[in-house]
Amino acid sequence: MADAPPAPPSRGTQGPPRGDGAAADPALQARAQVASRRVNRFGLIAIASLVAGSLPLPWAIAGLPFGLLALVFGVMALVASLDARVRGGAIALLSVSLVVVTLLVLAQLVQVVVYPVTFANQECRSQALTEAALAACEEQLPGGGAGFPFGEG
């Protein structure tokens, strides 16, 4: 019996399993669940903003409040994820998603600023049946459509 290998230590003396620190601490696991719910809400609201923003005017303007709400939920999700010590690329992915939603909100803000012109152009283009009619719609834009909405540069 002296040659028998030593018994492996019991599970209680090894500490938490590798890569799963949340399983050992119930409070950390609860924070991770809260972070997960907030990330899910952020994702759903961001998708709603994207879908609403792709609708024709004036409905596309509804994407802006969804985008702003997504930014709020995204920041809350990022803070909750950092608090829950989420590992891996989740924090990086959430940060990149926040940047993308911020750019989407800025694009929607530009659409609100130039709303009268873009709405008139959209109406003109929806009634145009030929390439000549589409070109006439572009000519109605300020600066003949070149570089709109920022001018000819």
Buried (B, 14 or more C-beta within 10 A) or exposed (E): EEEEEEEEEEEEEEEEEEEEBBEEEEEBBEBBEBBBEBBEBBBEBBEBBBEBBEEEBEEBBBBBBBBBBBBEBBBBBBEBBEEBBBEEEBBEEBBEBBEBBBEBBEEBEEBEEBBEBBBBBBEBEEEBEEEEEEEEBBEEBEEEEEEBEEEEE
